[in-house]
């Protein structure tokens, strides 16, 4: 079995080093680390880790806000590793309610981190190798993609809906700017559509709205 791809998130350089040290086992591959929540979200979207360890108190974006953003964009299992996460703590309850799968209390001193090694490694392996949980995260990502696709399709339909008044106003502006009357629709032989970054997908969705009989003529 391939090692679990892990992303470590902590604002302290020394704590990131400590976590990398105690999690250096064959079953875990540390693919990267992030120093704040914003960077964590970006790296989750870019690297698609199997699991994330997340601190809470960080600059730019807290671990709680990052967790919320990850669950809304690309859900992956997240274990909270913070001095604030303990049984019954408010931060722990907030994290679990937002989708964190587990938590462990981080030691405040670098030299004390070895004491949580066995517990943290065990939790990472249990969470990462839980096929039911992994399937659950995959389903959540697929549902998010479907919802995003439907939203984009709805926006395209709204933005491309043209009324008679739009046509008349457009024709009037064409005449003012060019001094020529706008050609009738039946006289137009070629239509060009310019696209930029992100345009191919939008163009594909747009062409799907045209009946095949029109497209087959060209």
C-alpha positions in Angstrom: 0.0 0.0 0.0 1.3 3.5 -0.9 2.1 5.8 2.1 -0.5 8.3 3.1 0.2 11.8 1.7 0.2 14.3 4.6 0.1 18.1 4.7 1.3 19.7 7.9 -0.1 23.1 8.9 1.4 25.1 11.7 2.6 28.7 11.9 5.7 27.8 14.0 8.7 26.7 12.0 10.0 24.7 15.0 6.7 22.9 15.4 6.6 22.0 11.7 10.1 20.6 12.1 9.0 18.7 15.2 6.0 17.2 13.5 8.0 16.2 10.4 10.5 14.5 12.8 8.0 12.5 14.7 5.9 11.6 11.7 8.9 10.4 9.7 7.6 6.8 9.3 7.4 4.6 6.2 3.6 4.6 6.2 3.4 8.4 6.0 4.8 10.7 3.2 4.9 14.4 4.2 4.3 16.1 0.9 4.5 19.7 2.1 3.8 22.0 5.0 1.9 25.3 5.3 2.5 28.2 7.8 -1.1 29.6 7.9 -4.6 28.7 7.0 -4.7 30.5 3.7 -1.6 28.6 2.5 -3.1 25.4 3.8 -6.3 25.9 1.6 -4.2 26.7 -1.4 -2.0 23.6 -1.0 -4.9 21.3 -0.4 -6.4 22.4 -3.7 -3.0 22.0 -5.4 -1.6 18.8 -3.9 -4.7 16.8 -2.9 -3.3 15.3 0.3 -4.8 12.2 1.9 -4.9 13.8 5.3 -4.0 17.2 7.0 -2.8 18.0 10.5 -4.1 21.5 11.3 -3.1 24.0 14.0 -5.7 26.5 15.2 -4.0 29.8 16.2 -2.3 31.1 13.0 -1.9 34.5 11.3 -3.6 35.4 8.0 -6.3 32.7 8.4 -6.9 30.5 11.5 -7.1 26.8 11.4 -10.9 26.9 12.1 -11.4 29.2 9.1 -9.1 27.1 6.9 -11.0 23.9 7.9 -14.3 25.6 7.0 -12.9 26.6 3.6 -11.4 23.1 2.9 -14.7 21.4 3.6 -16.4 23.8 1.3 -14.0 23.4 -1.6 -12.0 20.1 -1.5 -12.9 18.0 1.6 -10.1 15.9 3.0 -9.7 14.3 6.5 -8.3 16.9 8.9 -6.8 16.2 12.4 -6.6 19.2 14.6 -3.2 19.4 16.4 -3.1 22.4 18.7 -2.6 23.4 22.3 -6.2 24.5 22.2 -7.7 21.1 21.2 -8.5 18.9 24.2 -11.6 17.0 25.4 -14.5 19.4 25.8 -12.6 22.5 24.7 -14.7 25.0 22.7 -12.1 25.0 19.8 -12.4 21.2 19.6 -16.2 21.3 19.4 -16.0 24.0 16.7 -13.5 22.0 14.7 -15.5 18.7 15.0 -18.7 20.5 14.0 -17.0 21.8 10.9 -15.8 18.4 9.7 -12.5 17.7 11.5 -12.2 13.9 12.0 -10.1 13.9 15.2 -7.9 16.0 17.5 -4.9 15.8 19.7 -3.4 18.3 22.1 -0.1 19.6 20.9 2.7 20.1 23.5 3.8 23.7 23.9 7.5 22.9 23.8 9.5 21.5 20.9 11.3 19.0 23.1 8.0 17.6 24.5 6.6 16.7 21.1 8.0 13.2 21.1 5.5 12.3 23.9 2.6 12.5 21.4 4.4 10.7 18.6 2.7 7.3 19.0 -0.8 8.7 19.5 -0.5 11.0 16.5 1.0 8.4 14.2 -1.8 5.9 15.2 -4.5 8.5 14.6 -3.2 9.5 11.2 -2.9 5.8 10.0 -6.4 5.0 11.4 -8.0 8.0 9.7 -6.0 7.7 6.5 -6.6 4.0 6.0 -10.3 4.2 6.9 -11.8 3.3 3.5 -15.3 4.3 4.5 -14.1 7.8 5.5 -12.1 8.2 2.3 -15.2 7.2 0.2 -17.3 9.7 2.2 -14.8 12.5 1.4 -14.8 11.5 -2.3 -18.6 11.6 -2.4 -18.5 15.1 -0.8 -16.1 16.3 -3.4 -18.2 14.9 -6.3 -21.3 16.6 -4.9 -19.5 19.9 -4.6 -18.3 19.6 -8.2 -21.8 18.8 -9.4 -23.2 21.8 -7.5 -20.5 24.1 -9.0 -21.2 22.8 -12.5 -24.9 23.4 -12.2 -24.3 26.9 -10.8 -22.0 27.7 -13.7 -24.5 26.4 -16.2 -27.2 28.5 -14.6 -25.0 31.6 -14.8 -24.3 31.0 -18.5 -28.0 30.7 -19.3 -28.7 33.9 -17.4 -25.9 35.8 -19.0 -26.7 34.6 -22.6 -30.4 35.2 -22.4 -31.2 37.9 -25.0 -34.4 39.9 -25.2 -35.9 41.8 -28.2 -35.0 45.1 -26.4 -31.4 43.9 -26.2 -31.3 43.3 -29.9 -32.9 46.7 -30.8 -30.5 48.5 -28.4 -27.5 46.7 -29.8 -28.5 47.5 -33.3 -29.0 51.2 -32.4 -25.5 51.4 -30.8 -24.0 49.6 -33.8 -25.4 52.2 -36.2 -24.2 55.1 -34.0 -20.7 53.8 -33.8 -20.2 52.6 -37.4 -22.6 54.7 -39.4 -23.9 51.5 -41.0 -27.1 49.5 -40.2 -26.6 46.3 -38.4 -27.0 43.3 -40.7 -30.1 41.1 -40.4 -29.6 37.8 -38.6 -30.3 35.9 -41.8 -27.5 37.7 -43.5 -24.8 36.8 -41.0 -22.7 33.8 -42.2 -20.0 33.7 -39.5 -20.0 34.4 -35.8 -16.7 34.6 -33.9 -16.4 34.1 -30.1 -13.2 35.3 -28.4 -12.2 33.5 -25.2 -9.4 33.9 -22.6 -8.3 31.9 -19.6 -11.1 29.6 -18.4 -12.9 30.2 -21.7 -12.8 26.7 -23.2 -15.1 25.3 -20.6 -17.5 28.2 -20.8 -17.5 27.9 -24.7 -18.2 24.2 -24.4 -21.2 24.8 -22.1 -22.4 27.5 -24.5 -22.3 25.3 -27.6 -24.3 22.6 -25.8 -27.2 25.0 -25.8 -27.4 25.1 -29.6 -29.4 22.3 -31.3 -27.2 19.8 -33.1 -28.9 20.6 -36.4 -27.3 24.1 -36.4 -23.9 22.9 -35.5 -23.9 20.0 -38.1 -24.3 22.5 -40.9 -20.7 23.8 -40.5 
